[in-house]
């Protein structure tokens, strides 16, 4: 499995889960929730088979602006999961480079991190992570809108 922990052993970001064996490995490692951003493959059935709660938010890696609803949905799922001290959340896209890190940054922001600090932490721990300009701008816009509310 290709992933990196971002917050201790509670939140990780990585690449796709393509097989039941890979999902079973995540379950053995203690992951309780999977947030799948890849449009390419829905791994929800694999998660259910392994006793993992999953949310599929199919998102194209098109380097275009992402709407506030995207950020609210991914952050809401993760925050609800992380309310349990036993929960471990795995966030992923196909390669763990764009969409997964973007969603992870939104989760960190919802947990209280500044957007820039969230992106810096992710790129420090997940060396392959990148934040294309449109993704970073949409994350900032969402964070600013949340601050106004």
CORJO-V250248 format. One record per residue. N is the residue number from 1. OMEGA is omega in whole degrees, 0 to 359 (none if undefined). Layout:
n=N omega=OMEGA
n=N omega=OMEGA
This chain:
n=1 omega=181
n=2 omega=178
n=3 omega=178
n=4 omega=175
n=5 omega=179
n=6 omega=176
n=7 omega=180
n=8 omega=178
n=9 omega=183
n=10 omega=185
n=11 omega=180
n=12 omega=177
n=13 omega=181
n=14 omega=184
n=15 omega=187
n=16 omega=176
n=17 omega=190
n=18 omega=186
n=19 omega=176
n=20 omega=180
n=21 omega=179
n=22 omega=178
n=23 omega=178
n=24 omega=176
n=25 omega=177
n=26 omega=179
n=27 omega=178
n=28 omega=179
n=29 omega=176
n=30 omega=179
n=31 omega=182
n=32 omega=183
n=33 omega=176
n=34 omega=175
n=35 omega=185
n=36 omega=180
n=37 omega=186
n=38 omega=175
n=39 omega=188
n=40 omega=188
n=41 omega=176
n=42 omega=181
n=43 omega=183
n=44 omega=180
n=45 omega=177
n=46 omega=180
n=47 omega=181
n=48 omega=179
n=49 omega=184
n=50 omega=178
n=51 omega=181
n=52 omega=175
n=53 omega=185
n=54 omega=170
n=55 omega=177
n=56 omega=176
n=57 omega=185
n=58 omega=185
n=59 omega=177
n=60 omega=176
n=61 omega=186
n=62 omega=178
n=63 omega=175
n=64 omega=180
n=65 omega=176
n=66 omega=185
n=67 omega=179
n=68 omega=181
n=69 omega=177
n=70 omega=183
n=71 omega=179
n=72 omega=183
n=73 omega=183
n=74 omega=179
n=75 omega=180
n=76 omega=179
n=77 omega=184
n=78 omega=180
n=79 omega=178
n=80 omega=179
n=81 omega=185
n=82 omega=174
n=83 omega=175
n=84 omega=183
n=85 omega=180
n=86 omega=186
n=87 omega=171
n=88 omega=184
n=89 omega=176
n=90 omega=180
n=91 omega=182
n=92 omega=169
n=93 omega=181
n=94 omega=184
n=95 omega=181
n=96 omega=183
n=97 omega=185
n=98 omega=188
n=99 omega=179
n=100 omega=176
n=101 omega=178
n=102 omega=179
n=103 omega=179
n=104 omega=177
n=105 omega=177
n=106 omega=178
n=107 omega=179
n=108 omega=178
n=109 omega=179
n=110 omega=176
n=111 omega=176
n=112 omega=179
n=113 omega=167
n=114 omega=183
n=115 omega=181
n=116 omega=178
n=117 omega=178
n=118 omega=180
n=119 omega=179
n=120 omega=179
n=121 omega=181
n=122 omega=182
n=123 omega=175
n=124 omega=184
n=125 omega=178
n=126 omega=189
n=127 omega=180
n=128 omega=185
n=129 omega=177
n=130 omega=177
n=131 omega=178
n=132 omega=185
n=133 omega=181
n=134 omega=178
n=135 omega=179
n=136 omega=180
n=137 omega=180
n=138 omega=175
n=139 omega=177
n=140 omega=180
n=141 omega=178
n=142 omega=180
n=143 omega=179
n=144 omega=178
n=145 omega=177
n=146 omega=181
n=147 omega=180
n=148 omega=184
n=149 omega=none
